[in-house]
Amino acid sequence: MHTDRSEILTLVATGRMSPREAERLLAVGRDEEETVMRMALGLAFVGLVLPYVQNAISGIGHALIPLLPAIERVLLAIGRMA
């Protein structure tokens, strides 16, 4: 983006681009850089958190296994009431 910015400013200095057009192009560049940065930070966060989420889900699954017979009885009782 630095070289793009320099080129845009050169075009303004030589009169081949208006300052208003340059301002628009530079604003778009900032938006793109910000979007890329947000995506990178989001992916880094997911990469750091995902193993913990996976472990938590696995732990919940292991904790529910002994409860499955009781859950089944409750669901059958609810089904008979309906």
Biopython code that builds the backbone (N, CA, C, O; Angstrom):
import numpy as np
from Bio.PDB.StructureBuilder import StructureBuilder

atoms = [
    (1, "MET", "N", (0.827, -1.195, 0.000)),
    (1, "MET", "CA", (0.000, 0.000, 0.000)),
    (1, "MET", "C", (0.866, 1.252, 0.000)),
    (1, "MET", "O", (0.448, 2.290, -0.513)),
    (2, "HIS", "N", (2.080, 1.171, 0.573)),
    (2, "HIS", "CA", (2.940, 2.353, 0.628)),
    (2, "HIS", "C", (3.295, 2.837, -0.771)),
    (2, "HIS", "O", (3.272, 4.040, -1.033)),
    (3, "THR", "N", (3.624, 1.911, -1.677)),
    (3, "THR", "CA", (3.962, 2.317, -3.040)),
    (3, "THR", "C", (2.726, 2.849, -3.758)),
    (3, "THR", "O", (2.824, 3.793, -4.541)),
    (4, "ASP", "N", (1.565, 2.249, -3.499)),
    (4, "ASP", "CA", (0.332, 2.760, -4.099)),
    (4, "ASP", "C", (0.064, 4.189, -3.637)),
    (4, "ASP", "O", (-0.343, 5.042, -4.424)),
    (5, "ARG", "N", (0.297, 4.435, -2.360)),
    (5, "ARG", "CA", (0.074, 5.771, -1.808)),
    (5, "ARG", "C", (1.025, 6.770, -2.466)),
    (5, "ARG", "O", (0.626, 7.878, -2.825)),
    (6, "SER", "N", (2.265, 6.373, -2.615)),
    (6, "SER", "CA", (3.250, 7.254, -3.255)),
    (6, "SER", "C", (2.861, 7.552, -4.696)),
    (6, "SER", "O", (2.980, 8.685, -5.162)),
    (7, "GLU", "N", (2.393, 6.518, -5.397)),
    (7, "GLU", "CA", (1.986, 6.719, -6.792)),
    (7, "GLU", "C", (0.796, 7.657, -6.880)),
    (7, "GLU", "O", (0.746, 8.516, -7.760)),
    (8, "ILE", "N", (-0.162, 7.501, -5.978)),
    (8, "ILE", "CA", (-1.341, 8.373, -5.978)),
    (8, "ILE", "C", (-0.922, 9.814, -5.716)),
    (8, "ILE", "O", (-1.388, 10.735, -6.388)),
    (9, "LEU", "N", (-0.038, 10.007, -4.733)),
    (9, "LEU", "CA", (0.410, 11.362, -4.431)),
    (9, "LEU", "C", (1.199, 11.962, -5.595)),
    (9, "LEU", "O", (1.115, 13.163, -5.850)),
    (10, "THR", "N", (1.957, 11.132, -6.295)),
    (10, "THR", "CA", (2.684, 11.609, -7.484)),
    (10, "THR", "C", (1.707, 12.042, -8.571)),
    (10, "THR", "O", (1.913, 13.061, -9.231)),
    (11, "LEU", "N", (0.649, 11.266, -8.752)),
    (11, "LEU", "CA", (-0.357, 11.633, -9.756)),
    (11, "LEU", "C", (-1.030, 12.960, -9.410)),
    (11, "LEU", "O", (-1.323, 13.760, -10.298)),
    (12, "VAL", "N", (-1.271, 13.190, -8.134)),
    (12, "VAL", "CA", (-1.858, 14.470, -7.709)),
    (12, "VAL", "C", (-0.867, 15.600, -7.950)),
    (12, "VAL", "O", (-1.236, 16.667, -8.441)),
    (13, "ALA", "N", (0.389, 15.359, -7.603)),
    (13, "ALA", "CA", (1.419, 16.396, -7.764)),
    (13, "ALA", "C", (1.613, 16.781, -9.223)),
    (13, "ALA", "O", (1.886, 17.943, -9.526)),
    (14, "THR", "N", (1.475, 15.810, -10.137)),
    (14, "THR", "CA", (1.661, 16.107, -11.560)),
    (14, "THR", "C", (0.380, 16.593, -12.218)),
    (14, "THR", "O", (0.376, 16.926, -13.403)),
    (15, "GLY", "N", (-0.718, 16.636, -11.449)),
    (15, "GLY", "CA", (-1.984, 17.139, -11.987)),
    (15, "GLY", "C", (-2.763, 16.109, -12.783)),
    (15, "GLY", "O", (-3.754, 16.453, -13.428)),
    (16, "ARG", "N", (-2.338, 14.852, -12.753)),
    (16, "ARG", "CA", (-3.046, 13.815, -13.505)),
    (16, "ARG", "C", (-4.206, 13.220, -12.707)),
    (16, "ARG", "O", (-4.978, 12.413, -13.223)),
    (17, "MET", "N", (-4.319, 13.632, -11.437)),
    (17, "MET", "CA", (-5.420, 13.160, -10.599)),
    (17, "MET", "C", (-5.795, 14.299, -9.660)),
    (17, "MET", "O", (-4.934, 15.030, -9.171)),
    (18, "SER", "N", (-7.089, 14.436, -9.419)),
    (18, "SER", "CA", (-7.525, 15.493, -8.512)),
    (18, "SER", "C", (-7.330, 15.052, -7.063)),
    (18, "SER", "O", (-7.326, 13.855, -6.776)),
    (19, "PRO", "N", (-7.171, 15.993, -6.164)),
    (19, "PRO", "CA", (-7.048, 15.637, -4.752)),
    (19, "PRO", "C", (-8.263, 14.855, -4.234)),
    (19, "PRO", "O", (-8.125, 13.974, -3.385)),
    (20, "ARG", "N", (-9.431, 15.181, -4.743)),
    (20, "ARG", "CA", (-10.647, 14.475, -4.322)),
    (20, "ARG", "C", (-10.593, 12.996, -4.724)),
    (20, "ARG", "O", (-10.940, 12.118, -3.934)),
    (21, "GLU", "N", (-10.152, 12.729, -5.970)),
    (21, "GLU", "CA", (-10.013, 11.339, -6.421)),
    (21, "GLU", "C", (-8.964, 10.601, -5.586)),
    (21, "GLU", "O", (-9.146, 9.439, -5.224)),
    (22, "ALA", "N", (-7.875, 11.292, -5.290)),
    (22, "ALA", "CA", (-6.813, 10.682, -4.480)),
    (22, "ALA", "C", (-7.328, 10.345, -3.089)),
    (22, "ALA", "O", (-7.029, 9.284, -2.542)),
    (23, "GLU", "N", (-8.102, 11.257, -2.527)),
    (23, "GLU", "CA", (-8.661, 11.021, -1.195)),
    (23, "GLU", "C", (-9.547, 9.780, -1.182)),
    (23, "GLU", "O", (-9.495, 8.980, -0.248)),
    (24, "ARG", "N", (-10.350, 9.628, -2.214)),
    (24, "ARG", "CA", (-11.213, 8.448, -2.311)),
    (24, "ARG", "C", (-10.394, 7.160, -2.403)),
    (24, "ARG", "O", (-10.682, 6.184, -1.712)),
    (25, "LEU", "N", (-9.381, 7.165, -3.254)),
    (25, "LEU", "CA", (-8.535, 5.974, -3.400)),
    (25, "LEU", "C", (-7.797, 5.627, -2.114)),
    (25, "LEU", "O", (-7.691, 4.457, -1.745)),
    (26, "LEU", "N", (-7.291, 6.643, -1.440)),
    (26, "LEU", "CA", (-6.574, 6.392, -0.189)),
    (26, "LEU", "C", (-7.517, 5.872, 0.893)),
    (26, "LEU", "O", (-7.125, 5.036, 1.708)),
    (27, "ALA", "N", (-8.754, 6.362, 0.906)),
    (27, "ALA", "CA", (-9.736, 5.880, 1.886)),
    (27, "ALA", "C", (-10.071, 4.414, 1.631)),
    (27, "ALA", "O", (-10.213, 3.638, 2.576)),
    (28, "VAL", "N", (-10.198, 4.030, 0.364)),
    (28, "VAL", "CA", (-10.478, 2.631, 0.034)),
    (28, "VAL", "C", (-9.321, 1.750, 0.490)),
    (28, "VAL", "O", (-9.539, 0.659, 1.017)),
    (29, "GLY", "N", (-8.103, 2.216, 0.289)),
    (29, "GLY", "CA", (-6.929, 1.454, 0.716)),
    (29, "GLY", "C", (-6.916, 1.227, 2.214)),
    (29, "GLY", "O", (-6.586, 0.134, 2.672)),
    (30, "ARG", "N", (-7.272, 2.246, 2.983)),
    (30, "ARG", "CA", (-7.323, 2.091, 4.440)),
    (30, "ARG", "C", (-8.381, 1.072, 4.830)),
    (30, "ARG", "O", (-8.150, 0.252, 5.719)),
    (31, "ASP", "N", (-9.538, 1.110, 4.177)),
    (31, "ASP", "CA", (-10.604, 0.152, 4.477)),
    (31, "ASP", "C", (-10.139, -1.272, 4.190)),
    (31, "ASP", "O", (-10.402, -2.185, 4.973)),
    (32, "GLU", "N", (-9.450, -1.460, 3.071)),
    (32, "GLU", "CA", (-8.965, -2.795, 2.709)),
    (32, "GLU", "C", (-7.936, -3.281, 3.722)),
    (32, "GLU", "O", (-7.978, -4.438, 4.141)),
    (33, "GLU", "N", (-7.015, -2.410, 4.117)),
    (33, "GLU", "CA", (-6.004, -2.795, 5.101)),
    (33, "GLU", "C", (-6.645, -3.146, 6.429)),
    (33, "GLU", "O", (-6.236, -4.103, 7.087)),
    (34, "GLU", "N", (-7.644, -2.377, 6.824)),
    (34, "GLU", "CA", (-8.330, -2.633, 8.084)),
    (34, "GLU", "C", (-9.076, -3.965, 8.021)),
    (34, "GLU", "O", (-9.085, -4.715, 8.997)),
    (35, "THR", "N", (-9.695, -4.263, 6.892)),
    (35, "THR", "CA", (-10.405, -5.527, 6.731)),
    (35, "THR", "C", (-9.451, -6.704, 6.811)),
    (35, "THR", "O", (-9.740, -7.702, 7.471)),
    (36, "VAL", "N", (-8.318, -6.590, 6.141)),
    (36, "VAL", "CA", (-7.317, -7.662, 6.177)),
    (36, "VAL", "C", (-6.805, -7.856, 7.605)),
    (36, "VAL", "O", (-6.636, -8.989, 8.056)),
    (37, "MET", "N", (-6.561, -6.760, 8.311)),
    (37, "MET", "CA", (-6.070, -6.854, 9.686)),
    (37, "MET", "C", (-7.113, -7.514, 10.585)),
    (37, "MET", "O", (-6.768, -8.353, 11.418)),
    (38, "ARG", "N", (-8.362, -7.151, 10.427)),
    (38, "ARG", "CA", (-9.428, -7.762, 11.237)),
    (38, "ARG", "C", (-9.559, -9.254, 10.945)),
    (38, "ARG", "O", (-9.744, -10.056, 11.859)),
    (39, "MET", "N", (-9.463, -9.618, 9.678)),
    (39, "MET", "CA", (-9.539, -11.036, 9.324)),
    (39, "MET", "C", (-8.364, -11.802, 9.923)),
    (39, "MET", "O", (-8.546, -12.902, 10.444)),
    (40, "ALA", "N", (-7.173, -11.236, 9.855)),
    (40, "ALA", "CA", (-5.991, -11.899, 10.408)),
    (40, "ALA", "C", (-6.127, -12.070, 11.920)),
    (40, "ALA", "O", (-5.813, -13.131, 12.459)),
    (41, "LEU", "N", (-6.591, -11.031, 12.597)),
    (41, "LEU", "CA", (-6.777, -11.123, 14.043)),
    (41, "LEU", "C", (-7.857, -12.144, 14.402)),
    (41, "LEU", "O", (-7.716, -12.890, 15.371)),
    (42, "GLY", "N", (-8.931, -12.171, 13.618)),
    (42, "GLY", "CA", (-9.993, -13.150, 13.855)),
    (42, "GLY", "C", (-9.494, -14.575, 13.684)),
    (42, "GLY", "O", (-9.794, -15.441, 14.505)),
    (43, "LEU", "N", (-8.741, -14.823, 12.635)),
    (43, "LEU", "CA", (-8.190, -16.167, 12.412)),
    (43, "LEU", "C", (-7.201, -16.557, 13.505)),
    (43, "LEU", "O", (-7.170, -17.709, 13.937)),
    (44, "ALA", "N", (-6.402, -15.604, 13.946)),
    (44, "ALA", "CA", (-5.459, -15.895, 15.029)),
    (44, "ALA", "C", (-6.214, -16.246, 16.306)),
    (44, "ALA", "O", (-5.838, -17.175, 17.021)),
    (45, "PHE", "N", (-7.279, -15.500, 16.587)),
    (45, "PHE", "CA", (-8.090, -15.782, 17.772)),
    (45, "PHE", "C", (-8.706, -17.172, 17.698)),
    (45, "PHE", "O", (-8.663, -17.929, 18.667)),
    (46, "VAL", "N", (-9.279, -17.505, 16.543)),
    (46, "VAL", "CA", (-9.868, -18.838, 16.370)),
    (46, "VAL", "C", (-8.808, -19.910, 16.537)),
    (46, "VAL", "O", (-9.055, -20.934, 17.175)),
    (47, "GLY", "N", (-7.643, -19.689, 15.976)),
    (47, "GLY", "CA", (-6.559, -20.662, 16.103)),
    (47, "GLY", "C", (-6.117, -20.874, 17.542)),
    (47, "GLY", "O", (-5.743, -21.980, 17.933)),
    (48, "LEU", "N", (-6.164, -19.808, 18.323)),
    (48, "LEU", "CA", (-5.767, -19.925, 19.727)),
    (48, "LEU", "C", (-6.864, -20.546, 20.588)),
    (48, "LEU", "O", (-6.570, -21.284, 21.528)),
    (49, "VAL", "N", (-8.115, -20.254, 20.275)),
    (49, "VAL", "CA", (-9.233, -20.676, 21.121)),
    (49, "VAL", "C", (-9.775, -22.049, 20.741)),
    (49, "VAL", "O", (-10.288, -22.769, 21.598)),
    (50, "LEU", "N", (-9.670, -22.415, 19.484)),
    (50, "LEU", "CA", (-10.284, -23.646, 19.000)),
    (50, "LEU", "C", (-9.891, -24.897, 19.793)),
    (50, "LEU", "O", (-10.769, -25.701, 20.106)),
    (51, "PRO", "N", (-8.619, -25.095, 20.128)),
    (51, "PRO", "CA", (-8.289, -26.299, 20.914)),
    (51, "PRO", "C", (-9.020, -26.338, 22.258)),
    (51, "PRO", "O", (-9.429, -27.410, 22.705)),
    (52, "TYR", "N", (-9.188, -25.186, 22.904)),
    (52, "TYR", "CA", (-9.883, -25.151, 24.192)),
    (52, "TYR", "C", (-11.362, -25.458, 24.015)),
    (52, "TYR", "O", (-11.954, -26.156, 24.838)),
    (53, "VAL", "N", (-11.962, -24.942, 22.950)),
    (53, "VAL", "CA", (-13.374, -25.217, 22.674)),
    (53, "VAL", "C", (-13.551, -26.706, 22.382)),
    (53, "VAL", "O", (-14.491, -27.333, 22.869)),
    (54, "GLN", "N", (-12.657, -27.259, 21.597)),
    (54, "GLN", "CA", (-12.733, -28.683, 21.268)),
    (54, "GLN", "C", (-12.610, -29.535, 22.532)),
    (54, "GLN", "O", (-13.347, -30.508, 22.696)),
    (55, "ASN", "N", (-11.696, -29.179, 23.416)),
    (55, "ASN", "CA", (-11.547, -29.909, 24.674)),
    (55, "ASN", "C", (-12.796, -29.779, 25.543)),
    (55, "ASN", "O", (-13.211, -30.747, 26.181)),
    (56, "ALA", "N", (-13.391, -28.600, 25.571)),
    (56, "ALA", "CA", (-14.594, -28.392, 26.373)),
    (56, "ALA", "C", (-15.747, -29.232, 25.845)),
    (56, "ALA", "O", (-16.469, -29.857, 26.622)),
    (57, "ILE", "N", (-15.923, -29.251, 24.527)),
    (57, "ILE", "CA", (-17.003, -30.044, 23.932)),
    (57, "ILE", "C", (-16.774, -31.523, 24.199)),
    (57, "ILE", "O", (-17.712, -32.257, 24.510)),
    (58, "SER", "N", (-15.535, -31.954, 24.077)),
    (58, "SER", "CA", (-15.206, -33.348, 24.350)),
    (58, "SER", "C", (-15.491, -33.688, 25.811)),
    (58, "SER", "O", (-16.029, -34.755, 26.108)),
    (59, "GLY", "N", (-15.133, -32.786, 26.718)),
    (59, "GLY", "CA", (-15.391, -32.999, 28.138)),
    (59, "GLY", "C", (-16.872, -33.083, 28.451)),
    (59, "GLY", "O", (-17.292, -33.911, 29.258)),
    (60, "ILE", "N", (-17.666, -32.231, 27.818)),
    (60, "ILE", "CA", (-19.121, -32.268, 28.015)),
    (60, "ILE", "C", (-19.675, -33.588, 27.506)),
    (60, "ILE", "O", (-20.529, -34.199, 28.148)),
    (61, "GLY", "N", (-19.193, -34.024, 26.363)),
    (61, "GLY", "CA", (-19.645, -35.301, 25.809)),
    (61, "GLY", "C", (-19.333, -36.462, 26.733)),
    (61, "GLY", "O", (-20.171, -37.340, 26.940)),
    (62, "HIS", "N", (-18.133, -36.468, 27.287)),
    (62, "HIS", "CA", (-17.752, -37.536, 28.223)),
    (62, "HIS", "C", (-18.571, -37.478, 29.508)),
    (62, "HIS", "O", (-18.876, -38.513, 30.101)),
    (63, "ALA", "N", (-18.924, -36.277, 29.935)),
    (63, "ALA", "CA", (-19.723, -36.129, 31.154)),
    (63, "ALA", "C", (-21.162, -36.596, 30.932)),
    (63, "ALA", "O", (-21.811, -37.070, 31.863)),
    (64, "LEU", "N", (-21.659, -36.463, 29.704)),
    (64, "LEU", "CA", (-23.051, -36.845, 29.419)),
    (64, "LEU", "C", (-23.225, -38.348, 29.231)),
    (64, "LEU", "O", (-24.334, -38.854, 29.400)),
    (65, "ILE", "N", (-22.184, -39.061, 28.892)),
    (65, "ILE", "CA", (-22.300, -40.504, 28.634)),
    (65, "ILE", "C", (-22.933, -41.249, 29.810)),
    (65, "ILE", "O", (-23.840, -42.051, 29.586)),
    (66, "PRO", "N", (-22.502, -41.024, 31.044)),
    (66, "PRO", "CA", (-23.146, -41.737, 32.154)),
    (66, "PRO", "C", (-24.608, -41.313, 32.372)),
    (66, "PRO", "O", (-25.390, -42.053, 32.968)),
    (67, "LEU", "N", (-24.961, -40.141, 31.894)),
    (67, "LEU", "CA", (-26.325, -39.640, 32.090)),
    (67, "LEU", "C", (-27.300, -40.089, 31.006)),
    (67, "LEU", "O", (-28.505, -39.872, 31.135)),
    (68, "LEU", "N", (-26.799, -40.711, 29.943)),
    (68, "LEU", "CA", (-27.663, -41.085, 28.823)),
    (68, "LEU", "C", (-28.853, -41.954, 29.229)),
    (68, "LEU", "O", (-29.953, -41.704, 28.736)),
    (69, "PRO", "N", (-28.703, -42.954, 30.093)),
    (69, "PRO", "CA", (-29.885, -43.733, 30.479)),
    (69, "PRO", "C", (-30.954, -42.877, 31.158)),
    (69, "PRO", "O", (-32.143, -43.057, 30.898)),
    (70, "ALA", "N", (-30.549, -41.955, 32.017)),
    (70, "ALA", "CA", (-31.514, -41.088, 32.686)),
    (70, "ALA", "C", (-32.171, -40.140, 31.685)),
    (70, "ALA", "O", (-33.377, -39.903, 31.758)),
    (71, "ILE", "N", (-31.398, -39.601, 30.760)),
    (71, "ILE", "CA", (-31.949, -38.720, 29.723)),
    (71, "ILE", "C", (-32.956, -39.481, 28.872)),
    (71, "ILE", "O", (-34.011, -38.949, 28.529)),
    (72, "GLU", "N", (-32.635, -40.715, 28.535)),
    (72, "GLU", "CA", (-33.545, -41.542, 27.741)),
    (72, "GLU", "C", (-34.860, -41.759, 28.486)),
    (72, "GLU", "O", (-35.932, -41.657, 27.888)),
    (73, "ARG", "N", (-34.791, -42.055, 29.773)),
    (73, "ARG", "CA", (-36.028, -42.273, 30.556)),
    (73, "ARG", "C", (-36.879, -41.013, 30.581)),
    (73, "ARG", "O", (-38.099, -41.085, 30.434)),
    (74, "VAL", "N", (-36.242, -39.853, 30.769)),
    (74, "VAL", "CA", (-36.984, -38.595, 30.804)),
    (74, "VAL", "C", (-37.648, -38.317, 29.472)),
    (74, "VAL", "O", (-38.805, -37.898, 29.429)),
    (75, "LEU", "N", (-36.926, -38.547, 28.380)),
    (75, "LEU", "CA", (-37.501, -38.301, 27.049)),
    (75, "LEU", "C", (-38.646, -39.258, 26.753)),
    (75, "LEU", "O", (-39.638, -38.864, 26.140)),
    (76, "LEU", "N", (-38.522, -40.499, 27.177)),
    (76, "LEU", "CA", (-39.621, -41.462, 26.982)),
    (76, "LEU", "C", (-40.839, -41.040, 27.792)),
    (76, "LEU", "O", (-41.966, -41.136, 27.306)),
    (77, "ALA", "N", (-40.629, -40.574, 29.018)),
    (77, "ALA", "CA", (-41.739, -40.131, 29.853)),
    (77, "ALA", "C", (-42.427, -38.927, 29.233)),
    (77, "ALA", "O", (-43.654, -38.838, 29.241)),
    (78, "ILE", "N", (-41.647, -38.004, 28.696)),
    (78, "ILE", "CA", (-42.229, -36.830, 28.026)),
    (78, "ILE", "C", (-43.009, -37.267, 26.785)),
    (78, "ILE", "O", (-44.086, -36.739, 26.508)),
    (79, "GLY", "N", (-42.473, -38.218, 26.050)),
    (79, "GLY", "CA", (-43.156, -38.712, 24.852)),
    (79, "GLY", "C", (-44.486, -39.361, 25.187)),
    (79, "GLY", "O", (-45.437, -39.229, 24.416)),
    (80, "ARG", "N", (-44.585, -40.055, 26.304)),
    (80, "ARG", "CA", (-45.848, -40.688, 26.705)),
    (80, "ARG", "C", (-46.870, -39.670, 27.150)),
    (80, "ARG", "O", (-48.074, -39.894, 27.020)),
    (81, "MET", "N", (-46.392, -38.532, 27.684)),
    (81, "MET", "CA", (-47.310, -37.500, 28.150)),
    (81, "MET", "C", (-47.914, -36.731, 26.989)),
    (81, "MET", "O", (-48.989, -36.148, 27.132)),
    (82, "ALA", "N", (-47.262, -36.718, 25.871)),
    (82, "ALA", "CA", (-47.738, -35.921, 24.728)),
    (82, "ALA", "C", (-48.852, -36.598, 23.990)),
    (82, "ALA", "O", (-49.359, -36.057, 23.007)),
]
sb = StructureBuilder()
sb.init_structure("model")
sb.init_model(0)
sb.init_chain("A")
sb.init_seg("    ")
for serial, (resi, resn, name, xyz) in enumerate(atoms, 1):
    if name == "N":
        sb.init_residue(resn, " ", resi, " ")
    sb.init_atom(name, np.array(xyz, "f"), 0.0, 1.0, " ", f" {name:<3s}", serial, name[0])
structure = sb.get_structure()
